[in-house]
Amino acid sequence: MNSLEVQDQQLANKRIEETLSLIDKLRYVGIIVTVIHAVQLYLLIDSYTDLHNGFILFEIIFTSLMIALSLGLWGWTRTYVGSIVTWHDLYQPDPPQKSTSVLFTLSMYFWAANLYNLILCYVKDDYIEGELKGLATDPAVWKQEADNSLEDELSDHHFVLQTALFVSLVSFVYYAFTSIVTYRGLAMPNRGVSSFLAISNITFLISSVLLTFEAIDLLDYQENPKITVFAPEWIFDGFVYCAPFLVFFSLIVAYSNFRKSRSGFLISAVLMIASLLFLINITGYGFRYARHTRDGFTEQATCLDNLKLLSREYVAEYSCASKYQLDEQGQYVKTCDAAHSTTVWEGPKPVNTPDTSLETARLLQGTEEKACLADECCGVVGNIYSLDLYQVSYLSGLTMFTGAFVAVGSFFLWWVNWMDSIVQPKKSDLYWLAAWFVLFGVGLIFFIIKLADEDTFYSIYPGTNYPPEHTIA
């Protein structure tokens, strides 16, 4: 054995020892994080049993998936260490490459998902608080939906979200660590990253297509002066014009990864980095102006002016149980100042309504001409008018994260080729390319349906729906 072979063997041994050391740490850290996730899951389920909330249900599912991934990572450490011990004498470890590649990809995605969840928890705080206050406007509805008082539910809500923020921060650091460990466990990082790039590009395409649909639908808001007071017109144009380019960039990435072209990887990396710079800015402004819009419509004067125009059935869908103030007998309050006083223009509900609230029972006997608007529904009004701005910002953020993965994967594979490490096309690369074109074709069909018949399109894809407003004479 010559000196060069001895040096290579020493480097291989050192890498194995470092990997084993990281895996040993991952075991203990994983146990701690899994316990934290289990406690968080218990708190979420307890909160959900008191008050059914869609976001809490999402957190329950997300936390359950993190527990499953942590258990999978723990099982992987045992298998990986066992394979190294088996081949120790030959210094040729034969680790489970497929599972390592899968766990590397999942670790990266859950790392980004926890960063994304930090944003969601921050944004959803005021949104859910508005829903809770809106539900409490009708005591009968509140009794059906919640087991505790409004004050207790608000306190529980803030505690759960603060806990979720802490857990997401811990998980963010944890999955950054697991990404490093599983990457070190890849015997052929170029193949693992190639699969990671293909998956990331597929998710990038999906998010870009959804962003395109949402951005085009949002153009209805651009021509409404009530919205543009809080959100400038250019923010809508930015989302609309950038989305189709992202789909085209995704095609370049798919082709480059299929051909394993070094120049293609470099072009993909440059295009994606340029896209990221734009997406970071447009996403930040999107959340900023969505927040401005919500705050503006939550202010009492603006809120009451718009609450008058929205039907009680429509706002009830967004958790405003009673648009009008109710007295202890469930009757509309008639005496109030001019700002709150309005006409009940909706008329009585149908007799066959499934709603059994006190408000419905009273309406079945007839409707009153005058009533007072409920301030507690102002948070719901802010939610209604800002919801679609938030949705397009969520999709833009999702596109930004997946685009970052595509940029990292493209740059890595360009660098690997530059270092003369062989990256050859495989049969699976053809499957990834075919999957890209299938998904692109599905998106194109939806787009054609949208142009040809919007009613059919919206029955399949429930996009932006600007709040229907009533004209009061």
C-alpha positions in Angstrom: 0.0 0.0 0.0 1.6 3.3 -1.1 1.5 6.5 0.9 -1.4 8.0 -1.1 -3.6 4.9 -0.4 -2.6 5.1 3.3 -3.6 8.8 3.3 -6.9 8.1 1.7 -7.7 5.4 4.2 -6.8 7.6 7.1 -9.2 10.3 5.7 -11.9 7.7 5.3 -11.4 6.5 8.8 -11.5 10.0 10.2 -14.8 10.8 8.3 -16.3 7.6 9.7 -15.3 8.5 13.2 -16.7 12.0 12.8 -20.0 10.7 11.4 -20.3 8.2 14.2 -19.8 10.9 16.8 -22.5 13.1 15.1 -24.9 10.1 15.0 -24.3 9.5 18.7 -25.2 13.1 19.6 -28.2 12.9 17.3 -29.6 9.9 19.3 -29.6 11.9 22.6 -30.8 15.1 21.1 -33.5 13.3 19.2 -34.9 11.8 22.4 -35.1 15.2 24.0 -36.8 16.8 21.0 -39.3 13.9 20.7 -40.3 14.4 24.3 -40.8 18.2 23.6 -42.9 17.3 20.5 -45.0 14.8 22.6 -45.7 17.5 25.2 -46.6 20.0 22.5 -49.0 17.4 20.9 -50.8 16.8 24.2 -51.3 20.6 24.7 -52.6 21.0 21.1 -55.0 18.1 21.4 -56.3 19.5 24.8 -56.8 22.9 23.2 -58.6 21.4 20.2 -61.0 19.5 22.4 -62.0 22.8 24.0 -62.5 24.7 20.8 -62.2 23.2 17.3 -59.9 25.4 15.2 -58.5 24.7 11.8 -55.0 26.1 12.6 -54.7 24.0 15.8 -55.7 20.9 13.8 -52.9 21.8 11.3 -50.4 22.1 14.2 -51.6 18.7 15.6 -50.9 17.0 12.2 -47.6 18.9 11.8 -46.4 17.9 15.3 -47.4 14.3 14.7 -45.4 14.2 11.5 -42.3 15.6 13.4 -42.7 12.8 16.0 -42.8 10.2 13.2 -39.7 11.7 11.6 -37.8 11.8 14.9 -38.6 8.1 15.4 -37.5 7.3 11.8 -34.2 9.2 12.4 -33.6 7.3 15.6 -34.2 4.0 13.8 -31.9 5.1 11.0 -29.0 5.8 13.5 -29.2 2.2 14.7 -29.2 0.8 11.2 -26.4 3.1 10.1 -24.1 2.3 13.0 -24.7 -1.4 12.6 -23.7 -1.2 8.9 -20.4 0.6 9.8 -19.6 -1.9 12.5 -20.2 -4.8 10.1 -17.8 -3.4 7.6 -15.3 -1.9 10.0 -12.4 -4.2 9.2 -12.6 -3.3 5.5 -13.2 0.4 6.2 -15.9 0.3 3.5 -19.2 1.1 5.2 -22.3 0.1 3.4 -24.9 2.4 4.9 -28.6 2.3 3.9 -28.4 4.9 1.1 -32.0 5.1 0.1 -33.3 5.7 3.6 -30.4 8.1 4.2 -31.3 10.1 1.1 -35.0 10.2 2.1 -34.2 11.3 5.6 -31.9 14.0 4.3 -34.6 15.4 2.1 -37.2 15.2 4.9 -34.9 16.9 7.3 -34.3 19.8 5.0 -38.0 20.2 4.3 -38.9 20.0 8.0 -36.2 22.5 8.7 -37.8 25.0 6.3 -41.3 24.0 7.5 -40.5 25.0 11.0 -39.1 28.4 9.9 -42.3 28.8 7.9 -44.4 27.8 10.9 -42.8 30.5 12.9 -44.2 33.0 10.4 -47.6 31.3 10.4 -47.9 31.4 14.3 -47.0 35.1 14.3 -49.6 36.0 11.6 -52.3 33.7 12.9 -52.3 35.2 16.4 -54.4 38.2 15.7 -56.4 36.2 13.1 -57.6 33.6 15.5 -58.2 36.2 18.2 -60.6 37.9 15.8 -62.4 34.6 15.2 -62.8 33.9 18.9 -64.3 37.4 19.6 -66.6 37.0 16.6 -67.9 33.7 17.8 -68.7 35.1 21.3 -71.1 37.7 19.8 -73.8 35.0 20.0 -73.9 33.2 23.4 -75.7 30.2 21.9 -73.2 29.7 19.2 -70.3 30.1 21.6 -71.8 27.5 23.9 -71.9 25.1 21.0 -68.3 25.8 20.0 -66.4 26.3 23.2 -66.3 24.8 26.7 -64.8 27.8 28.5 -65.3 31.6 28.7 -63.9 33.9 26.0 -61.2 35.2 28.4 -60.1 31.6 29.1 -60.1 30.7 25.4 -58.1 33.7 24.5 -55.5 33.0 27.3 -55.3 29.4 26.1 -54.9 30.5 22.5 -52.0 32.8 23.3 -50.3 30.1 25.4 -50.7 27.5 22.7 -49.3 29.8 20.0 -46.4 30.8 22.2 -45.6 27.2 22.9 -45.8 26.4 19.2 -43.3 29.3 18.5 -40.9 27.8 21.0 -41.2 24.3 19.7 -40.8 25.5 16.1 -37.6 27.3 17.1 -36.2 24.2 18.8 -37.2 22.0 15.8 -35.7 24.5 13.4 -32.3 24.0 15.1 -32.8 20.3 15.4 -33.6 19.6 11.8 -30.7 21.8 10.7 -28.5 19.4 12.7 -30.2 16.3 11.3 -29.7 17.6 7.8 -26.0 17.9 8.4 -25.8 14.4 10.0 -27.8 12.7 7.2 -25.8 14.5 4.5 -22.6 13.2 6.1 -24.1 9.7 6.0 -24.5 9.8 2.2 -21.8 7.6 0.6 -22.6 9.3 -2.7 -23.8 12.9 -1.9 -24.1 13.8 -5.6 -26.8 11.2 -6.1 -28.6 12.1 -2.9 -28.5 15.8 -3.8 -29.7 15.1 -7.3 -32.8 13.4 -6.0 -33.3 16.2 -3.5 -33.0 18.7 -6.4 -35.6 16.8 -8.4 -38.1 16.7 -5.5 -37.5 20.4 -4.7 -38.0 21.4 -8.3 -41.4 19.5 -8.3 -42.5 21.3 -5.2 -41.2 24.6 -6.6 -43.3 24.0 -9.7 -46.5 23.2 -7.7 -46.1 26.3 -5.5 -45.3 28.5 -8.6 -48.4 27.3 -10.4 -50.6 27.9 -7.3 -49.0 31.3 -6.9 -49.8 32.1 -10.5 -53.5 31.3 -10.0 -53.8 33.1 -6.7 -51.9 36.2 -8.1 -54.2 36.4 -11.2 -57.3 36.1 -9.1 -56.0 38.8 -6.8 -56.2 41.4 -9.6 -59.8 42.0 -8.5 -58.4 43.7 -5.5 -56.1 46.0 -7.5 -59.0 48.0 -8.9 -60.7 48.5 -5.5 -59.8 51.8 -3.9 -60.8 50.5 -0.5 -57.9 48.0 -0.7 -55.3 50.1 -2.5 -55.5 52.6 0.4 -53.6 50.1 2.4 -51.9 48.0 -0.3 -50.3 49.7 -3.4 -51.2 48.4 -6.9 -47.6 47.4 -7.7 -47.7 44.6 -5.1 -50.4 42.9 -7.1 -48.5 43.3 -10.4 -45.3 42.0 -8.8 -47.0 38.7 -7.8 -48.7 38.3 -11.2 -45.6 39.0 -13.4 -43.1 37.0 -11.4 -45.1 33.7 -11.2 -44.9 32.7 -14.9 -41.2 33.3 -15.0 -40.8 31.0 -12.0 -42.5 28.2 -13.9 -40.1 28.7 -16.9 -37.1 28.6 -14.6 -38.4 25.4 -13.1 -38.3 23.9 -16.6 -34.7 24.8 -17.0 -33.8 23.2 -13.7 -35.7 20.0 -14.7 -33.9 19.7 -18.0 -30.5 20.5 -16.4 -30.9 17.8 -13.7 -32.0 15.3 -16.3 -29.0 15.9 -18.6 -26.7 16.4 -15.6 -25.3 19.5 -17.5 -22.7 21.5 -15.6 -23.5 24.7 -17.5 -27.2 24.0 -17.0 -26.7 23.7 -13.2 -24.9 27.0 -13.2 -27.6 28.8 -15.2 -30.2 27.2 -12.9 -28.4 28.4 -9.8 -28.0 31.9 -11.1 -31.7 32.2 -12.2 -32.9 30.8 -8.9 -30.7 33.1 -6.8 -32.1 36.1 -8.8 -35.6 34.8 -8.3 -35.0 34.4 -4.6 -33.8 38.0 -4.2 -37.1 39.1 -5.8 -39.3 36.6 -3.9 -37.7 37.7 -0.5 -38.7 41.3 -1.2 -42.1 40.6 -2.7 -43.0 38.2 0.1 -41.9 40.6 2.8 -43.9 43.4 1.2 -46.9 41.1 0.8 -47.1 40.2 4.5 -46.5 43.9 5.4 -49.3 45.2 3.3 -51.6 42.3 4.2 -51.0 43.3 7.9 -51.7 47.0 7.0 -54.9 46.0 5.3 -56.1 43.9 8.2 -55.2 46.7 10.7 -57.0 49.3 8.6 -60.2 47.3 8.3 -60.1 46.4 12.0 -60.3 50.1 13.0 -63.8 50.9 14.2 -64.9 53.5 11.7 -63.7 51.5 8.6 -64.9 48.2 10.2 -68.5 49.4 10.8 -68.7 51.0 7.3 -67.9 47.7 5.7 -69.7 45.4 8.2 -72.9 47.1 7.1 -72.3 45.9 3.6 -71.5 42.3 4.4 -74.4 39.9 4.9 -74.8 38.3 8.3 -74.6 34.8 6.6 -71.3 35.7 4.9 -69.6 37.0 8.0 -70.9 34.0 9.9 -68.8 31.8 7.6 -65.8 33.6 9.0 -66.8 33.2 12.7 -68.8 36.3 13.3 -71.7 34.5 14.9 -73.9 37.6 15.1 -73.3 40.7 13.0 -75.8 42.6 15.2 -75.6 43.1 18.9 -77.8 40.8 21.0 -79.4 41.4 24.4 -79.8 38.8 27.1 -83.0 37.4 25.4 -81.2 37.0 22.1 -83.0 40.0 20.5 -81.3 42.7 18.5 -80.3 45.7 20.4 -81.9 48.8 18.9 -80.6 51.7 20.9 -77.0 52.8 20.0 -75.1 55.7 18.5 -75.3 56.7 14.8 -72.0 54.9 13.9 -73.4 51.5 15.1 -77.0 51.9 14.1 -78.0 50.3 10.8 -80.8 48.6 8.9 -81.3 44.9 8.9 -81.4 44.5 5.2 -80.7 40.7 4.9 -84.3 39.6 5.8 -85.2 36.5 7.7 -83.4 33.2 7.2 -85.1 30.3 5.5 -87.3 28.1 7.8 -85.4 25.0 6.9 -82.0 26.4 8.1 -79.9 23.9 10.0 -78.7 26.7 12.3 -80.3 26.4 15.8 -79.0 29.5 17.4 -81.1 32.0 19.3 -80.6 34.5 16.4 -82.2 32.1 14.0 -85.1 31.3 16.2 -85.8 35.0 16.5 -85.5 35.6 12.8 -87.9 32.9 12.0 -90.6 35.1 13.6 -89.7 38.1 11.5 -86.9 40.6 11.2 -86.4 44.0 12.8 -85.9 47.1 10.8 -83.1 48.6 13.0 -80.2 47.0 14.9 -76.7 47.8 16.2 -73.5 46.5 14.7 -71.3 44.4 16.9 -67.8 45.8 17.4 -66.5 42.4 18.3 -66.8 41.4 14.7 -64.2 44.0 13.6 -61.4 41.4 13.8 -63.4 39.2 11.4 -63.9 42.1 9.0 -60.1 42.6 9.0 -59.7 38.9 8.4 -62.1 38.9 5.4 -60.5 41.7 3.5 -56.9 40.7 4.2 -57.3 36.9 3.9 -56.4 36.6 0.2 -53.5 39.0 0.5 -52.2 36.7 3.2 -52.8 33.6 1.1 -50.8 34.9 -1.9 -48.0 35.9 0.6 -48.1 32.3 2.1 -47.7 30.8 -1.4 -45.0 33.3 -2.2 -43.2 32.3 0.9 -43.6 28.6 0.1 -42.2 29.2 -3.4 -39.3 31.1 -1.8 -38.3 28.2 0.4 -38.6 25.6 -2.3 -36.7 27.9 -4.7 -33.9 28.2 -2.1 -33.6 24.4 -2.1 -33.4 24.4 -5.9 -30.7 27.0 -5.9 -28.6 25.1 -3.3 -29.0 21.8 -5.1 -28.2 23.3 -8.5 -25.1 25.1 -7.2 -23.9 22.0 -5.3 -24.2 19.8 -8.5 -22.4 22.4 -10.5 -19.6 22.5 -8.0 -19.4 18.6 -7.9 -19.1 18.5 -11.7 -16.5 21.3 -11.5 -14.5 19.1 -9.1 -14.6 16.3 -11.7 -16.8 14.1 -9.5 -18.9 12.0 -11.9 -22.7 12.7 -11.9 -24.3 10.5 -14.6 -28.0 10.4 -15.6 -29.9 7.5 -14.3 -33.3 5.9 -15.2 -34.9 7.6 -12.2 -34.0 11.0 -13.7 -36.3 10.2 -16.6 -39.1 9.6 -14.1 -38.6 12.9 -12.4 -38.6 14.7 -15.7 -41.8 12.9 -16.7 -43.4 13.8 -13.4 -42.5 17.5 -14.0 -44.2 17.5 -17.4 -47.3 15.7 -16.0 -47.7 18.3 -13.3 -47.1 21.1 -15.7 -49.7 19.7 -18.0 -52.3 19.5 -15.2 -51.6 23.1 -14.3 -51.9 24.1 -18.0 -55.3 22.4 -18.3 -56.5 24.2 -15.2 -55.3 27.5 -16.7 -57.1 26.8 -20.0 -60.3 25.9 -18.1 -60.0 29.2 -16.2 -59.7 31.2 -19.4 -62.6 29.3 -21.0 -65.1 29.1 -18.1 -64.3 30.7 -14.8 -67.4 29.1 -13.1 -66.2 25.6 -13.9 -62.7 26.6 -12.8 -63.7 27.9 -9.4 -65.8 24.8 -8.8 -62.6 22.9 -9.0 -60.1 25.4 -7.6 -61.7 27.8 -4.9 -59.6 30.8 -5.6 -59.9 34.4 -4.5 -63.4 35.6 -3.8 -63.7 39.3 -3.2 -66.3 39.8 -0.4 -69.8 40.4 -1.8 -71.0 43.8 -0.7 -74.6 45.0 -0.5 -75.5 48.4 -1.8 -77.5 50.3 0.8 -79.8 53.0 -0.6 
